[in-house]
Amino acid sequence: MEISDKLLCLFNADVRTEDDRYIVEIPRREVENGAIDPGETYRVALISRETHEVVEPESSGETAPSAEPQPPVEPGELRYVEIEDIGKQGDGIARVERGYVIIVPGTDVGERVKVEITEVKSNFAVGEVVEDDF
């Protein structure tokens, strides 16, 4: 599946019925983090909940995927982020899915930048600015 570089946020949501329409609730953190604005119109992509059978690797020395959540970013990935805080070392901090932290050196609170992910750890990533004020 291809995911657009314009993706603002990603979250799970239930769909509920209200009168003659369906409602998808947006998590408060997506609005508070500045990913989306109330009253604006957005394109919404729905991805099936269909589960896929996990095939256990044969005895080739491979290990099965861990049950722990994986980081929502990969090295080399481009992301649009807003700097929400400054860390103890003076680097900008942005948060993406599930509150995952991306450290962006050389940025200030409130800046919206396009970053390339250069390093990924289990609980944070480091990104390098490739475009200011998108």
C-alpha positions in Angstrom: 0.0 0.0 0.0 1.3 3.4 -0.9 0.9 6.2 1.6 0.9 9.8 0.5 3.6 12.2 1.8 0.6 14.5 2.6 -0.6 12.2 5.4 -1.3 14.4 8.4 -2.2 11.8 11.0 -3.1 8.2 11.4 -5.3 6.7 14.1 -7.9 4.0 14.7 -11.5 5.0 15.1 -15.0 3.4 15.5 -17.8 4.4 13.1 -21.1 5.1 14.8 -24.6 5.8 13.5 -26.4 9.1 14.4 -29.7 9.7 12.8 -29.2 9.5 9.0 -25.4 9.7 9.0 -22.3 8.0 10.2 -19.8 9.6 12.6 -16.0 8.9 12.8 -14.6 10.4 16.0 -11.1 12.0 15.8 -8.9 11.6 18.8 -8.5 14.9 20.8 -4.7 14.6 20.6 -4.8 15.0 16.8 -6.4 18.4 17.1 -4.4 19.4 20.1 -1.1 18.4 18.4 -2.1 20.6 15.4 -2.4 17.8 12.9 -5.9 18.8 12.0 -8.2 21.8 12.6 -11.9 21.7 13.6 -14.1 23.0 10.9 -11.7 22.1 8.1 -12.4 19.5 5.4 -10.1 16.5 5.0 -9.8 13.4 2.8 -10.3 10.3 4.8 -8.9 6.9 3.8 -10.4 3.8 5.4 -8.3 0.7 5.8 -9.9 -2.6 6.4 -9.6 -4.3 9.8 -9.2 -7.6 8.1 -6.6 -9.6 9.9 -4.0 -11.5 8.0 -2.7 -14.9 9.1 0.8 -14.6 10.5 3.0 -17.3 8.9 5.5 -18.7 11.3 9.0 -18.7 9.8 10.5 -22.1 9.2 13.7 -23.1 10.9 15.9 -20.8 8.7 17.1 -18.9 11.8 14.5 -16.1 11.3 12.6 -14.9 14.4 8.9 -14.1 14.6 7.8 -10.5 14.8 7.6 -9.2 18.4 4.2 -8.5 19.9 5.4 -5.0 21.0 4.3 -2.1 18.9 6.8 -1.1 16.2 7.9 2.5 15.7 5.5 4.3 13.3 8.4 5.7 11.2 11.3 4.2 9.2 14.8 5.5 8.4 14.6 7.6 5.2 10.9 8.3 5.6 9.8 11.9 5.0 7.3 13.4 7.6 5.6 16.7 8.1 5.7 17.6 11.8 5.1 20.5 14.1 7.6 21.1 16.9 5.7 20.9 20.2 8.4 21.2 22.8 12.1 21.6 23.4 14.2 18.8 24.9 16.8 19.0 27.6 19.5 19.2 24.9 17.8 22.1 23.2 16.4 20.0 20.3 12.9 20.3 18.9 10.4 17.6 19.8 7.5 16.5 17.6 5.0 13.7 18.3 3.3 11.5 15.8 1.1 8.4 16.1 0.6 7.0 19.6 2.7 9.9 21.0 5.9 8.6 19.4 8.6 11.2 19.7 10.7 12.6 16.8 13.7 14.7 17.9 14.5 17.5 15.4 17.7 19.4 16.1 17.8 23.1 15.2 14.1 23.8 15.5 11.9 25.8 17.8 8.4 25.3 19.3 5.7 26.1 16.8 7.8 25.4 13.7 6.2 23.2 11.0 8.9 21.4 9.1 9.4 18.5 6.7 11.9 16.0 8.1 13.7 13.0 6.9 14.0 10.3 9.6 17.7 9.5 10.1 17.6 7.2 13.1 14.9 5.1 14.6 14.8 3.6 18.1 12.0 1.8 19.9 10.8 4.9 21.8 12.0 7.8 19.6 13.4 8.8 16.3 15.7 11.6 15.0 14.8 13.7 12.0 16.7 16.1 9.9 14.9 19.2 8.5 14.6 19.1 4.7 12.0 21.9 4.3 11.1 24.8 6.6 7.6 26.1 7.1 5.6 23.8 4.9 
